[in-house]
Amino acid sequence: MSAIKLKLKKDDIVEVIAGREKGKKGKILALFPNDGRLTVEKLNMLKRHTKPSAQNKQGGIVEKEGMLAISNVLLVCDKCGKGVRIKRKKLEDGKRVRVCVKCGEVMDKG
């Protein structure tokens, strides 16, 4: 699978729209555009059984976030308060920003 163009960034708040975690919101921890996947804070938790090693003296069961498909999440608009589709818009100063399709609110901070 080739890398897809993303409209999401690290630290964005997203809402899951499909799957086991449907309806939950969280912050993006990592993006994997080559795989079309991402990890969201405290969502899709997986348990891994690990042996003791130099880094992890105590073995046992470790919980960590699993990956979700990018198509299963929507960016949360601050004004709307829920997951919305976004589009790109060019401002007068030439800067490209992400804009909420529903209310027209600019999503990029700064």
TIMI-2910 file (N, C-alpha, C, CB; in pm, 1 decimal, decimal comma, always signed):
<rs>
+----------+----------+----------+----------+----------+----------+----------+----------+----------+----------+----------+----------+------+
!      n_x !      n_y !      n_z !     ca_x !     ca_y !     ca_z !      c_x !      c_y !      c_z !     cb_x !     cb_y !     cb_z ! resn !
+----------+----------+----------+----------+----------+----------+----------+----------+----------+----------+----------+----------+------+
!    +84,3 !   -118,0 !     +0,0 !     +0,0 !     +0,0 !     +0,0 !    +88,9 !   +124,4 !     +0,0 !    -95,9 !     -0,3 !   +122,2 !  Met !
!    +60,9 !   +217,3 !    -88,0 !   +140,9 !   +339,3 !    -93,6 !    +94,9 !   +437,2 !    +13,5 !   +132,0 !   +404,2 !   -233,1 !  Ser !
!   +181,2 !   +531,8 !    +46,3 !   +149,5 !   +630,6 !   +149,1 !    +33,2 !   +716,8 !   +102,0 !   +273,2 !   +718,4 !   +181,9 !  Ala !
!    -63,8 !   +736,4 !   +191,6 !   -178,7 !   +819,0 !   +156,6 !   -160,9 !   +958,5 !   +214,1 !   -309,7 !   +755,6 !   +207,5 !  Ile !
!   -222,6 !  +1057,7 !   +149,7 !   -213,7 !  +1195,2 !   +196,8 !   -306,5 !  +1210,2 !   +317,1 !   -250,8 !  +1296,8 !    +83,4 !  Lys !
!   -251,2 !  +1254,5 !   +427,7 !   -325,5 !  +1261,5 !   +552,6 !   -380,1 !  +1400,5 !   +579,2 !   -238,1 !  +1218,5 !   +667,2 !  Leu !
!   -499,2 !  +1404,1 !   +637,7 !   -556,0 !  +1529,5 !   +684,6 !   -547,5 !  +1536,5 !   +836,8 !   -702,1 !  +1544,2 !   +637,4 !  Lys !
!   -484,0 !  +1435,6 !   +896,8 !   -469,3 !  +1429,2 !  +1042,0 !   -324,9 !  +1454,0 !  +1080,5 !   -516,7 !  +1293,2 !  +1096,2 !  Leu !
!   -304,9 !  +1500,8 !  +1204,4 !   -170,3 !  +1525,1 !  +1257,0 !   -160,4 !  +1466,3 !  +1396,6 !   -136,9 !  +1677,2 !  +1258,9 !  Lys !
!    -38,2 !  +1448,2 !  +1442,1 !    -14,2 !  +1401,4 !  +1577,2 !    -72,3 !  +1502,5 !  +1675,5 !   +137,3 !  +1379,7 !  +1602,5 !  Lys !
!   -127,3 !  +1456,1 !  +1787,1 !   -189,5 !  +1535,9 !  +1894,0 !   -327,5 !  +1590,9 !  +1857,3 !    -98,8 !  +1650,7 !  +1930,2 !  Asp !
!   -382,9 !  +1555,1 !  +1740,2 !   -521,4 !  +1591,4 !  +1708,6 !   -615,5 !  +1505,0 !  +1791,7 !   -550,9 !  +1574,4 !  +1555,9 !  Asp !
!   -732,6 !  +1558,3 !  +1824,5 !   -835,8 !  +1480,3 !  +1892,8 !   -926,8 !  +1421,5 !  +1785,1 !   -917,6 !  +1568,8 !  +1995,9 !  Ile !
!   -946,1 !  +1288,6 !  +1790,5 !  -1028,0 !  +1220,0 !  +1691,5 !  -1137,4 !  +1138,2 !  +1759,5 !   -941,0 !  +1129,8 !  +1603,1 !  Val !
!  -1242,7 !  +1108,0 !  +1683,5 !  -1351,9 !  +1023,3 !  +1730,3 !  -1356,6 !   +899,4 !  +1642,5 !  -1488,5 !  +1099,4 !  +1727,9 !  Glu !
!  -1369,1 !   +783,3 !  +1705,0 !  -1375,9 !   +657,1 !  +1631,1 !  -1519,6 !   +638,5 !  +1581,9 !  -1330,3 !   +535,7 !  +1720,6 !  Val !
!  -1535,1 !   +608,1 !  +1452,1 !  -1668,9 !   +595,2 !  +1393,4 !  -1705,1 !   +452,4 !  +1356,5 !  -1679,1 !   +681,3 !  +1271,5 !  Ile !
!  -1613,4 !   +358,2 !  +1373,8 !  -1642,5 !   +218,8 !  +1339,6 !  -1559,2 !   +125,4 !  +1426,6 !  -1614,7 !   +192,0 !  +1189,6 !  Ala !
!  -1612,9 !     +8,1 !  +1451,0 !  -1538,8 !    -93,7 !  +1525,6 !  -1575,4 !    -98,8 !  +1672,5 !  -1392,0 !    -69,3 !  +1512,5 !  Gly !
!  -1495,7 !   -172,2 !  +1746,0 !  -1519,7 !   -197,8 !  +1887,7 !  -1519,2 !    -71,2 !  +1972,0 !  -1416,4 !   -293,1 !  +1940,2 !  Arg !
!  -1439,2 !    +27,8 !  +1933,7 !  -1423,8 !   +151,1 !  +2011,0 !  -1512,9 !   +264,2 !  +1959,4 !  -1278,9 !   +195,5 !  +2008,6 !  Glu !
!  -1616,3 !   +232,5 !  +1883,4 !  -1703,0 !   +332,9 !  +1820,5 !  -1759,4 !   +431,6 !  +1923,1 !  -1817,9 !   +264,1 !  +1746,1 !  Lys !
!  -1750,8 !   +561,9 !  +1889,3 !  -1804,9 !   +667,2 !  +1975,4 !  -1705,1 !   +725,0 !  +2073,2 !  -1920,5 !   +614,7 !  +2050,9 !  Gly !
!  -1589,9 !   +662,1 !  +2090,9 !  -1489,8 !   +710,2 !  +2185,7 !  -1397,7 !   +812,6 !  +2120,2 !  -1407,8 !   +593,0 !  +2241,0 !  Lys !
!  -1345,1 !   +903,1 !  +2203,1 !  -1254,9 !  +1007,2 !  +2153,9 !  -1118,6 !   +992,6 !  +2220,5 !  -1313,6 !  +1148,4 !  +2180,3 !  Lys !
!  -1014,9 !  +1038,2 !  +2149,8 !   -880,4 !  +1033,0 !  +2205,3 !   -782,9 !  +1111,7 !  +2121,2 !   -833,8 !   +890,0 !  +2217,7 !  Gly !
!   -660,7 !  +1125,5 !  +2173,5 !   -555,4 !  +1201,4 !  +2107,1 !   -467,3 !  +1107,5 !  +2025,1 !   -470,7 !  +1279,0 !  +2210,4 !  Lys !
!   -429,8 !  +1150,6 !  +1905,1 !   -343,8 !  +1069,7 !  +1818,4 !   -202,0 !  +1067,9 !  +1876,5 !   -343,3 !  +1125,5 !  +1671,8 !  Ile !
!   -148,2 !   +946,9 !  +1895,8 !    -11,4 !   +930,5 !  +1945,6 !    +88,0 !   +915,0 !  +1831,5 !     -2,8 !   +809,8 !  +2038,5 !  Leu !
!    +49,3 !   +839,8 !  +1727,5 !   +140,4 !   +814,4 !  +1615,3 !    +60,1 !   +787,5 !  +1489,4 !   +234,5 !   +695,1 !  +1645,8 !  Ala !
!   +116,8 !   +828,0 !  +1375,5 !    +57,4 !   +805,0 !  +1244,4 !   +148,7 !   +715,9 !  +1161,7 !    +31,4 !   +938,6 !  +1171,6 !  Leu !
!    +90,4 !   +623,7 !  +1085,7 !   +164,6 !   +534,6 !   +998,0 !   +104,0 !   +544,6 !   +857,8 !   +161,6 !   +386,9 !  +1051,2 !  Phe !
!   +139,4 !   +649,7 !   +780,0 !    +75,2 !   +672,3 !   +650,6 !   +100,3 !   +561,3 !   +548,8 !   +122,5 !   +802,2 !   +594,0 !  Pro !
!   +212,9 !   +492,5 !   +558,0 !   +240,7 !   +382,7 !   +464,4 !   +143,9 !   +266,9 !   +483,9 !   +384,4 !   +333,3 !   +481,3 !  Asn !
!    +98,8 !   +247,0 !   +607,9 !     +5,2 !   +138,8 !   +638,8 !   -138,9 !   +187,5 !   +640,8 !    +39,9 !    +75,9 !   +772,8 !  Asp !
!   -161,2 !   +319,6 !   +641,7 !   -296,4 !   +374,3 !   +651,5 !   -355,4 !   +354,4 !   +789,6 !   -386,4 !   +310,6 !   +547,8 !  Gly !
!   -270,7 !   +360,7 !   +893,5 !   -314,9 !   +333,6 !  +1029,7 !   -262,6 !   +440,1 !  +1126,1 !   -268,4 !   +194,3 !  +1074,2 !  Arg !
!   -317,6 !   +441,2 !  +1248,1 !   -274,4 !   +533,3 !  +1352,1 !   -299,9 !   +471,2 !  +1488,1 !   -346,7 !   +668,7 !  +1339,6 !  Leu !
!   -238,4 !   +527,7 !  +1591,5 !   -266,1 !   +485,0 !  +1728,5 !   -328,0 !   +602,0 !  +1802,4 !   -136,6 !   +435,0 !  +1800,6 !  Thr !
!   -427,9 !   +570,8 !  +1884,8 !   -500,1 !   +671,5 !  +1961,8 !   -482,5 !   +639,6 !  +2109,5 !   -651,6 !   +675,8 !  +1922,6 !  Val !
!   -459,5 !   +743,6 !  +2188,7 !   -433,0 !   +729,2 !  +2332,2 !   -547,3 !   +657,2 !  +2403,6 !   -410,5 !   +866,4 !  +2395,7 !  Glu !
!   -514,0 !   +549,4 !  +2475,2 !   -604,9 !   +469,5 !  +2557,5 !   -721,2 !   +406,4 !  +2480,5 !   -659,6 !   +554,8 !  +2666,5 !  Lys !
!   -705,4 !   +386,0 !  +2349,6 !   -807,2 !   +316,9 !  +2270,6 !   -745,3 !   +195,6 !  +2202,7 !   -870,0 !   +412,2 !  +2165,6 !  Leu !
!   -826,8 !    +91,3 !  +2181,4 !   -783,6 !    -33,2 !  +2118,2 !   -665,8 !    -94,9 !  +2194,1 !   -744,9 !     -8,1 !  +1971,3 !  Asn !
!   -681,6 !   -106,9 !  +2325,2 !   -574,7 !   -159,1 !  +2410,9 !   -553,4 !   -308,5 !  +2386,9 !   -607,5 !   -133,6 !  +2559,1 !  Met !
!   -426,2 !   -346,0 !  +2371,7 !   -386,4 !   -484,4 !  +2350,1 !   -300,0 !   -530,9 !  +2465,9 !   -311,2 !   -500,2 !  +2216,2 !  Leu !
!   -302,1 !   -660,8 !  +2493,9 !   -217,4 !   -717,5 !  +2599,2 !   -108,7 !   -800,1 !  +2534,1 !   -300,3 !   -803,8 !  +2699,0 !  Lys !
!    +15,6 !   -775,1 !  +2572,3 !   +130,0 !   -848,4 !  +2520,3 !   +200,8 !   -917,7 !  +2637,0 !   +227,6 !   -753,3 !  +2443,6 !  Arg !
!   +224,7 !  -1046,1 !  +2620,1 !   +298,3 !  -1122,2 !  +2721,0 !   +446,4 !  -1108,7 !  +2689,3 !   +253,8 !  -1273,4 !  +2724,0 !  His !
!   +525,0 !  -1056,9 !  +2784,2 !   +667,0 !  -1032,7 !  +2758,9 !   +754,3 !  -1110,4 !  +2856,4 !   +698,2 !   -883,4 !  +2768,5 !  Thr !
!   +868,8 !  -1154,2 !  +2805,0 !   +968,5 !  -1220,6 !  +2888,0 !  +1055,0 !  -1114,9 !  +2955,0 !  +1055,5 !  -1318,4 !  +2804,2 !  Lys !
!  +1115,8 !  -1145,9 !  +3068,7 !  +1211,0 !  -1051,2 !  +3128,8 !  +1329,8 !  -1029,1 !  +3035,3 !  +1260,2 !  -1102,9 !  +3266,6 !  Pro !
!  +1376,0 !   -903,6 !  +3025,2 !  +1489,6 !   -870,4 !  +2939,5 !  +1572,1 !   -761,8 !  +3007,9 !  +1442,0 !   -823,9 !  +2798,0 !  Ser !
!  +1675,4 !   -714,6 !  +2939,8 !  +1760,6 !   -609,8 !  +2996,4 !  +1680,3 !   -481,2 !  +3019,5 !  +1880,7 !   -581,7 !  +2903,3 !  Ala !
!  +1592,6 !   -445,5 !  +2924,7 !  +1512,1 !   -323,8 !  +2940,1 !  +1397,5 !   -344,9 !  +3039,4 !  +1456,0 !   -279,6 !  +2804,1 !  Gln !
!  +1337,9 !   -463,3 !  +3035,9 !  +1223,2 !   -493,5 !  +3119,7 !  +1260,8 !   -607,9 !  +3214,0 !  +1098,4 !   -530,1 !  +3033,3 !  Asn !
!  +1311,5 !   -574,7 !  +3331,9 !  +1356,3 !   -677,4 !  +3427,9 !  +1240,2 !   -767,3 !  +3470,2 !  +1419,5 !   -611,2 !  +3552,6 !  Lys !
!  +1124,7 !   -705,8 !  +3488,8 !  +1006,3 !   -779,4 !  +3529,9 !   +926,5 !   -816,0 !  +3405,1 !   +919,8 !   -696,2 !  +3629,7 !  Gln !
!   +911,4 !   -942,4 !  +3376,8 !   +829,0 !   -984,4 !  +3264,4 !   +682,2 !   -972,8 !  +3302,7 !   +863,3 !  -1129,1 !  +3221,2 !  Gly !
!   +594,0 !  -1017,2 !  +3216,8 !   +452,5 !  -1015,8 !  +3251,4 !   +367,2 !   -966,4 !  +3137,2 !   +429,0 !   -930,4 !  +3373,0 !  Gly !
!   +247,6 !   -922,0 !  +3171,8 !   +152,2 !   -876,0 !  +3072,2 !   +160,5 !   -724,5 !  +3062,4 !     +8,2 !   -921,5 !  +3107,3 !  Ile !
!   +187,2 !   -675,9 !  +2941,8 !   +199,4 !   -532,2 !  +2917,4 !    +83,2 !   -487,6 !  +2829,6 !   +336,3 !   -497,5 !  +2850,6 !  Val !
!    +15,6 !   -380,7 !  +2870,3 !    -93,2 !   -326,0 !  +2788,7 !    -41,7 !   -209,2 !  +2707,0 !   -212,4 !   -281,9 !  +2877,1 !  Glu !
!    -76,1 !   -205,5 !  +2578,3 !    -37,3 !    -93,2 !  +2493,5 !   -145,4 !    -68,3 !  +2388,8 !    +99,4 !   -119,8 !  +2425,6 !  Lys !
!   -139,1 !    +50,8 !  +2328,1 !   -238,7 !    +86,6 !  +2227,7 !   -211,8 !    +11,7 !  +2097,8 !   -239,0 !   +238,6 !  +2203,1 !  Glu !
!   -317,6 !    -40,5 !  +2037,4 !   -307,7 !   -103,3 !  +1907,0 !   -339,8 !     -1,8 !  +1798,7 !   -401,5 !   -224,6 !  +1897,3 !  Gly !
!   -317,0 !    -40,1 !  +1673,9 !   -342,9 !    +50,9 !  +1562,1 !   -488,1 !    +43,7 !  +1517,0 !   -250,5 !    +18,5 !  +1444,9 !  Met !
!   -536,8 !   +157,0 !  +1466,8 !   -669,0 !   +167,6 !  +1405,8 !   -651,1 !   +213,3 !  +1262,0 !   -761,2 !   +266,0 !  +1485,1 !  Leu !
!   -746,1 !   +180,1 !  +1176,4 !   -742,6 !   +228,8 !  +1039,0 !   -778,9 !   +377,1 !  +1037,9 !   -839,4 !   +147,3 !   +948,3 !  Ala !
!   -708,6 !   +453,9 !   +954,3 !   -733,4 !   +598,0 !   +945,2 !   -876,6 !   +624,4 !   +899,4 !   -633,2 !   +664,7 !   +848,3 !  Ile !
!   -932,2 !   +535,3 !   +817,9 !  -1068,7 !   +553,8 !   +767,9 !  -1174,2 !   +539,3 !   +877,0 !  -1096,7 !   +454,7 !   +657,6 !  Ser !
!  -1136,6 !   +486,3 !   +991,5 !  -1231,1 !   +464,9 !  +1100,9 !  -1233,9 !   +578,0 !  +1202,4 !  -1198,6 !   +337,6 !  +1170,8 !  Asn !
!  -1167,6 !   +689,2 !  +1174,7 !  -1168,7 !   +802,0 !  +1268,0 !  -1202,9 !   +931,5 !  +1195,0 !  -1032,4 !   +815,1 !  +1338,7 !  Val !
!  -1260,7 !  +1025,8 !  +1270,3 !  -1290,0 !  +1160,0 !  +1220,8 !  -1230,1 !  +1261,2 !  +1317,5 !  -1443,8 !  +1182,4 !  +1204,4 !  Leu !
!  -1179,7 !  +1370,5 !  +1264,4 !  -1125,7 !  +1478,4 !  +1345,5 !  -1239,7 !  +1545,5 !  +1420,1 !  -1048,4 !  +1580,7 !  +1258,5 !  Leu !
!  -1218,3 !  +1577,3 !  +1548,6 !  -1320,7 !  +1641,8 !  +1630,7 !  -1306,0 !  +1793,2 !  +1619,3 !  -1310,0 !  +1596,3 !  +1779,3 !  Val !
!  -1415,9 !  +1859,6 !  +1584,2 !  -1420,1 !  +2005,9 !  +1572,5 !  -1447,6 !  +2063,7 !  +1711,3 !  -1529,8 !  +2052,5 !  +1468,7 !  Cys !
!  -1373,0 !  +2168,4 !  +1749,7 !  -1391,8 !  +2232,3 !  +1879,8 !  -1529,7 !  +2296,9 !  +1890,3 !  -1282,9 !  +2337,1 !  +1903,9 !  Asp !
!  -1575,6 !  +2357,1 !  +1783,2 !  -1703,1 !  +2428,6 !  +1782,4 !  -1821,8 !  +2331,6 !  +1778,0 !  -1709,0 !  +2524,4 !  +1662,7 !  Lys !
!  -1815,4 !  +2231,3 !  +1688,5 !  -1924,6 !  +2134,1 !  +1673,6 !  -1926,9 !  +2034,9 !  +1790,2 !  -1910,6 !  +2058,1 !  +1540,3 !  Cys !
!  -1809,6 !  +1999,7 !  +1841,6 !  -1800,2 !  +1907,9 !  +1953,8 !  -1805,5 !  +1761,5 !  +1917,4 !  -1907,2 !  +1936,3 !  +2047,9 !  Gly !
!  -1805,2 !  +1729,7 !  +1787,5 !  -1807,4 !  +1589,3 !  +1746,7 !  -1722,4 !  +1571,3 !  +1621,8 !  -1952,5 !  +1541,2 !  +1721,3 !  Lys !
!  -1708,4 !  +1446,4 !  +1578,5 !  -1627,9 !  +1415,7 !  +1460,6 !  -1689,8 !  +1472,2 !  +1333,7 !  -1610,4 !  +1265,5 !  +1446,7 !  Gly !
!  -1608,4 !  +1541,4 !  +1254,6 !  -1657,6 !  +1603,4 !  +1131,2 !  -1557,7 !  +1580,9 !  +1019,2 !  -1682,9 !  +1754,8 !  +1151,3 !  Val !
!  -1607,1 !  +1591,7 !   +894,5 !  -1518,1 !  +1586,8 !   +780,0 !  -1448,1 !  +1721,4 !   +768,7 !  -1595,6 !  +1552,1 !   +649,3 !  Arg !
!  -1330,0 !  +1721,1 !   +706,3 !  -1254,5 !  +1844,8 !   +692,7 !  -1210,5 !  +1864,2 !   +548,5 !  -1133,1 !  +1844,6 !   +786,1 !  Ile !
!  -1185,8 !  +1989,4 !   +514,6 !  -1133,2 !  +2022,3 !   +382,1 !  -1018,4 !  +2119,4 !   +400,6 !  -1243,9 !  +2082,8 !   +289,1 !  Lys !
!   -940,1 !  +2135,6 !   +296,0 !   -828,3 !  +2229,8 !   +300,0 !   -870,3 !  +2359,5 !   +231,9 !   -701,7 !  +2169,7 !   +231,7 !  Arg !
!   -822,8 !  +2470,8 !   +289,3 !   -856,0 !  +2601,7 !   +235,3 !   -731,1 !  +2688,3 !   +241,1 !   -974,0 !  +2667,3 !   +313,5 !  Lys !
!   -713,5 !  +2770,5 !   +139,1 !   -599,0 !  +2860,9 !   +134,2 !   -643,4 !  +2998,5 !   +184,2 !   -540,2 !  +2870,0 !    -10,8 !  Lys !
!   -571,8 !  +3051,0 !   +283,8 !   -603,7 !  +3183,1 !   +337,6 !   -543,4 !  +3292,5 !   +251,0 !   -553,5 !  +3196,1 !   +481,7 !  Leu !
!   -579,3 !  +3418,4 !   +281,2 !   -531,1 !  +3532,5 !   +203,4 !   -378,5 !  +3544,4 !   +206,8 !   -594,0 !  +3661,0 !   +255,4 !  Glu !
!   -318,9 !  +3507,8 !   +320,4 !   -172,4 !  +3518,3 !   +333,1 !    -99,3 !  +3400,3 !   +267,9 !   -133,3 !  +3527,0 !   +480,8 !  Asp !
!   -172,3 !  +3310,2 !   +201,9 !   -111,2 !  +3197,9 !   +131,4 !    -96,2 !  +3072,0 !   +215,0 !    +21,8 !  +3238,0 !    +81,2 !  Gly !
!   -134,7 !  +3077,1 !   +341,8 !   -122,6 !  +2962,5 !   +431,1 !   -240,2 !  +2866,6 !   +408,8 !   -117,0 !  +3009,0 !   +579,2 !  Lys !
!   -209,6 !  +2735,1 !   +402,4 !   -314,6 !  +2634,1 !   +386,3 !   -355,3 !  +2582,8 !   +523,4 !   -266,6 !  +2516,7 !   +295,6 !  Arg !
!   -486,5 !  +2579,9 !   +549,4 !   -537,6 !  +2535,0 !   +678,8 !   -647,2 !  +2431,1 !   +657,5 !   -591,3 !  +2654,6 !   +761,6 !  Val !
!   -674,4 !  +2354,3 !   +763,7 !   -783,6 !  +2257,6 !   +762,0 !   -908,8 !  +2326,4 !   +817,6 !   -747,4 !  +2128,9 !   +845,3 !  Arg !
!  -1021,3 !  +2304,1 !   +750,6 !  -1145,6 !  +2371,6 !   +787,2 !  -1256,4 !  +2267,4 !   +804,5 !  -1185,4 !  +2477,4 !   +679,4 !  Val !
!  -1340,2 !  +2285,5 !   +907,1 !  -1455,6 !  +2199,0 !   +930,5 !  -1556,0 !  +2219,9 !   +818,5 !  -1520,5 !  +2227,6 !  +1068,9 !  Cys !
!  -1604,4 !  +2110,6 !   +757,5 !  -1700,7 !  +2119,1 !   +649,7 !  -1835,8 !  +2169,8 !   +701,5 !  -1716,9 !  +1982,4 !   +582,2 !  Val !
!  -1870,2 !  +2132,7 !   +824,9 !  -2001,5 !  +2163,7 !   +880,0 !  -2017,8 !  +2310,4 !   +921,2 !  -2027,6 !  +2075,7 !   +998,4 !  Lys !
!  -1920,0 !  +2363,4 !   +999,7 !  -1935,8 !  +2498,6 !  +1053,8 !  -1837,7 !  +2599,8 !   +997,8 !  -1921,6 !  +2495,0 !  +1201,4 !  Cys !
!  -1735,0 !  +2556,5 !   +925,1 !  -1637,4 !  +2648,1 !   +868,0 !  -1528,4 !  +2691,1 !   +963,3 !  -1706,0 !  +2767,3 !   +817,7 !  Gly !
!  -1520,7 !  +2631,0 !  +1080,6 !  -1418,2 !  +2663,8 !  +1181,7 !  -1281,0 !  +2616,3 !  +1134,2 !  -1453,1 !  +2598,9 !  +1319,4 !  Glu !
!  -1177,8 !  +2699,7 !  +1154,1 !  -1040,4 !  +2662,2 !  +1118,2 !   -988,5 !  +2568,7 !  +1225,6 !   -947,3 !  +2788,4 !  +1103,3 !  Val !
!   -939,1 !  +2449,8 !  +1184,0 !   -896,0 !  +2345,9 !  +1277,7 !   -750,5 !  +2360,6 !  +1321,6 !   -915,6 !  +2210,5 !  +1215,5 !  Met !
!   -665,7 !  +2420,8 !  +1237,8 !   -524,1 !  +2431,9 !  +1271,3 !   -502,8 !  +2537,0 !  +1378,5 !   -441,5 !  +2465,7 !  +1147,1 !  Asp !
!   -422,0 !  +2501,0 !  +1476,8 !   -390,8 !  +2593,7 !  +1585,2 !   -270,5 !  +2677,5 !  +1546,1 !   -364,0 !  +2518,0 !  +1717,6 !  Lys !
!   -274,3 !  +2803,1 !  +1583,6 !   -157,4 !  +2887,4 !  +1560,4 !   -164,1 !  +2978,1 !  +1447,4 !    -44,2 !  +2808,3 !  +1543,1 !  Gly !
+----------+----------+----------+----------+----------+----------+----------+----------+----------+----------+----------+----------+------+
</rs>
